[in-house]
């Protein structure tokens, strides 16, 4: 059984027991999170797709940890002006473990 959920402007295909990294959520470690934007569900009964979401379908998960990703560097440069700047960015994320998929 798998489901396609949407969170943080991205879509994820998840199974029960999966551990995924999603955009930062307002939840502490150990908290339960419910994703209600379920776009599709596949189970033993067949495949069900929403328009755009499935009414009443939820995916529950547990927050494992909050953190930041690897640092990426961005350089800005203007030729002939002796102007350059190096900027670093670390994207925050939330690591969640999928507990159950309910229709």
C-alpha positions as CSV (number, residue, x, y, z in Angstrom):
1,X,0.0,0.0,0.0
2,X,1.4,3.4,-0.9
3,X,0.1,7.0,-1.0
4,X,1.1,10.2,-2.7
5,X,1.1,13.2,-0.4
6,X,1.8,16.9,-0.8
7,X,3.6,19.0,1.8
8,X,5.8,22.0,1.5
9,X,4.9,22.4,-2.2
10,X,6.4,19.0,-3.0
11,X,4.9,15.6,-3.6
12,X,6.1,12.4,-2.0
13,X,5.3,8.8,-2.6
14,X,5.3,7.0,0.8
15,X,4.7,3.5,2.2
16,X,4.1,2.6,5.8
17,X,7.4,2.6,7.7
18,X,9.2,5.0,5.3
19,X,11.5,7.7,6.6
20,X,11.4,10.9,4.5
21,X,12.8,14.4,4.6
22,X,10.2,17.1,4.1
23,X,10.3,20.9,4.3
24,X,10.4,22.3,7.8
25,X,7.2,21.7,9.9
26,X,6.2,23.4,13.1
27,X,6.5,20.2,15.2
28,X,8.9,19.0,17.9
29,X,10.7,15.6,18.0
30,X,8.3,12.8,18.8
31,X,5.2,14.7,17.8
32,X,2.5,13.1,15.6
33,X,1.8,14.8,12.3
34,X,-1.2,14.2,10.0
35,X,-0.9,14.9,6.2
36,X,-4.4,15.5,4.8
37,X,-3.4,16.5,1.3
38,X,-3.5,12.9,-0.1
39,X,-3.4,13.0,-3.9
40,X,-3.5,9.2,-4.6
41,X,-3.7,5.9,-2.7
42,X,-3.0,2.4,-4.0
43,X,-4.1,-0.6,-1.9
44,X,-5.3,-4.2,-2.3
45,X,-8.7,-2.8,-3.4
46,X,-7.0,-0.9,-6.3
47,X,-5.8,2.5,-7.2
48,X,-7.7,5.7,-6.2
49,X,-6.9,9.1,-7.4
50,X,-8.2,12.4,-6.1
51,X,-9.5,15.6,-7.9
52,X,-7.2,17.1,-6.6
53,X,-7.2,15.3,-3.2
54,X,-9.0,12.3,-1.8
55,X,-11.7,13.3,0.8
56,X,-11.1,11.8,4.2
57,X,-7.8,10.2,3.4
58,X,-4.9,10.8,5.8
59,X,-1.4,9.8,6.3
60,X,-0.1,9.9,9.9
61,X,3.6,10.2,10.7
62,X,6.0,10.8,13.7
63,X,8.6,13.5,13.7
64,X,12.1,11.9,14.1
65,X,14.2,15.1,14.1
66,X,14.5,18.7,12.8
67,X,17.7,19.8,11.2
68,X,19.5,21.6,8.4
69,X,20.8,20.2,5.2
70,X,24.3,20.5,3.7
71,X,25.6,24.0,3.0
72,X,25.4,25.2,-0.5
73,X,27.4,28.2,-1.7
74,X,26.2,30.9,-4.1
75,X,28.6,33.4,-5.7
76,X,27.6,36.8,-7.1
77,X,30.0,38.5,-9.4
78,X,30.0,41.7,-11.4
79,X,32.8,42.0,-14.0
80,X,35.0,45.0,-14.2
81,X,33.7,46.4,-10.9
82,X,35.8,44.3,-8.4
83,X,32.6,43.2,-6.8
84,X,32.0,39.6,-5.7
85,X,30.2,38.0,-2.8
86,X,30.0,34.5,-1.4
87,X,26.8,33.5,0.3
88,X,26.1,30.2,2.1
89,X,22.6,28.6,2.8
90,X,21.4,25.6,4.8
91,X,17.9,24.5,4.1
92,X,15.9,23.5,7.2
93,X,14.1,20.1,7.0
94,X,12.0,17.8,9.2
95,X,12.7,14.0,9.1
96,X,9.4,12.0,9.6
97,X,8.6,8.3,9.7
98,X,5.3,7.3,8.2
99,X,3.1,5.3,10.6
100,X,-0.2,4.6,8.8
101,X,-2.2,5.4,5.7
102,X,-6.0,5.6,6.2
103,X,-8.8,6.0,3.7
